[in-house]
Amino acid sequence: FGLGDDDGLWGGELLRVDGAHCRRLGHVYQLAMPGGDHAAREPWRMAASALHALGRGGEIKRRFAGPGVETVKEMLDKHVNAPFTSSAGRWFDAAAGLLGVALRNSYEGQAAMQLEALALRHGPVAPNREDYRIEPNGVLNLLPLLDRLACEPDAAYGAALFHATLAAGLGEWLQHAVQRESLRAVVLNGGCFMNAVLLQGLSAELRVAGINVHM
């Protein structure tokens, strides 16, 4: 997570790197962060952001009670103090919040780690390849996946489905880029790839396609 060359909040980027130079080929769909950094500490805010992006903003106050809910809804409605980010970590937060796995983080990455633990406990599931879209501008849009998770009563199954579908979406996205750019190798880096379920799932997708995977 950090500032990109357009001063945007980056963190889920597809970059072509040549020596000291890089070119952005695409990014994960941007979600609003209501309250800025507060959204990284309180995953329910990212869940609210996802609902708003899905046209389900009317559910926010019903699903999340407590201080700040009215303010978050207003931030999203009025696009005030809710900067957009392509951070992959915020998608984990949104999924954890929608599934009720974690509403607030006591330490960095808590929601994502709890989501990973649930997915491991449940075991592998097949990805739903209808739950993501690769848009013409190079954006990987996973909103359909969050739409499904918002209605999923089984948090462990939802966590497993999130990981499997995210890995499938990233894999297809990367394969398109590798073919288009005539490349042979992909380097995976960043905090989200500390997640063993995601790393193993995506690496398997890429190796089947004949792509060399590095960490």
N, C-alpha and C positions, 0 to 999 in steps of 0.2 A: 504494500500500500504506500503510495506517495504521489507527489505531483508529477504529471506528465508534461511533455513539451508544449502542450496547449493550456497548461495550468489547471487541467482537470485532475480529478481524484482517481488515479489509475490503480490497478491491482489485479486485474484479470485479463492480461494482455497476450496477444499473439504477435510476436516480434520476429522479424528476420534479422539475424545478427551476422554481420560481416566484420570481423576484427573489432575495432573500437566503434563501429557504426551500426545503427539499427534502424529498421523501418517498421512502423506499426502496420500489421496486416489486418488486424481485427481486435475485437475485445468482447468480453462478456457483456450482455445487456446491462445498461446502467439502471440502478435503483436509487431512489431518493433516500438520504440519510436524515430523517427528521431530528433536529437538534444537533446535527453534526456529530462530533465525537461521542455524544451520549448514546447514539444509535449503536456504536460498537460495544458499549458496555451493557446495553439493554436490548437483547434480541427481539423482544416483543415489538420494539419500534420498527425493526426491519420487517417483521411479519405484517405490521400495519401498513408499511410502505408497499409490500407486495400486494396486499388486498386492495389498496388504493389503485395501484397500477393495473390490477385486473378488473377494475370497475366495481369492486366489492367494498368500497370505502364505508358504506353504511353498516357493515358488520363490525367495524373496529371497536366501537364503544360497547357492543354486545359481547365481544370475545375477550376484551382486555379491560379489567376494572382497575381502579386505583388512580393515584395522582399522576397528572400529566397526559392522560388519554385525550381529554378535550383539546389540549394544546397541540398534541401531535396531529390529531385530525385536522385542526385548523392550519398547521404548518403545511400539511400535504395538500389541502384544498387550495390554499393561497400561494403555494410554492415559496414560502418564506422560511429561512433558516433550515432548508432541506436540500443541501447540495447533492448533486448526482454523483455516483461513483460506480466504476466498473469492478470494484474489489470483489474477488471471488469469495473471500471470507465473509462478506456481508450476505452472500447467498446461503452459506451455511447457517448464519444467524437467523435469516428469514425462515429457513426450513425448520430449524429447532424451535423457533417461536410459534410457528403454525401448528407444529405437532405437540406443543406443550412440553417439550423436552427441557427447555431452559428459557426463562423469561428475562433473567438478569445474570450477568457474568460477574463472578467474584474475582476472576483472574483472566488474563488474555487467552482467548481460544477455548474457553470452558465449554461454550455451547457446541462448538464443532467437535470437541473431544467426546462429549456426552453422546452426540449423534453417532460418531464412529463406534463407540462402545455398544450402543444399541444395535447398530447394523451388524457388528461382529456376533453379538448374542443371538440375533435372529438367524443369520446365515445368508448365503447368496440367494438373490432373486433375479429374474430376467428383467432387463431394462425395458422401459416403455418408450420405444423410439418415436412415438407420436407426441411425446411430451417435451420436445424441443424443436426449434426451428433455426436453420442457418440462413440468415438474411443476406440479401445481395451485397450489402455494404460490409460484409465480414463480421457481423455481429452474431454471437451465439445467444439465442433467446430461449431461456428456460422457464418463462412465465407459465406455460401450460403445466409444467411439473409442479410448480408451487400451487397452482389452481387445484390440482389433484390432491396434494398434501393437505390443503386447507379443509378437505372433506374426509380425510383418512382417520378412522377411529383408532387404528392400531399403530401406535407410535413406533414400535420396533420394525414392523413391516414398512412403514413410511420411511424410516431412516435407511433401511436396506435399499428400498426403491430409489430414494434420492441419490445414494452413492452409485448404484448401478446405472441409472439413467444419466447422471452427470458424466460418468466415465464414458458412456456410449456417445453422448453429445460431443464431448471434448475430442474423442477419438475420430469421429467423422469429420469434425471441424478441422482438425489437424491434418487428416489425410487429404482433404481438399486442398489445403494450403501447400502441403508438401508436393503434391502433383502439379499444382499451378506454378510453383516456384522452382520446380525441378531440383528438389533437395532429397537428401537421403537420411538425414538425422534430425532428431528432435531432442531438445534439452528441457527437462521439466524442473522448475525451481520455484521457490516461494513456500510460505508456511503451510499452504493447503496440501502440499505433497509430503508433509510429515504424516499425513493420514494414510495408513497402510492399505485400507480398503480402496480408496480412490487410486492410489499409486499402482497397486497390483492390477486393478480393473483396467485402468487406462493403458498401462504398459502392455497388458495382454492384447488389447485391441490394436495397438500400434504394431506390435511384433507380428501378429497374424497378417498385417498388411505389408510386412517386409520393411518396416521402418526401424532404424537403429535408435534405441532409446537411451538417453544418458540422464543422470541426475546431477 
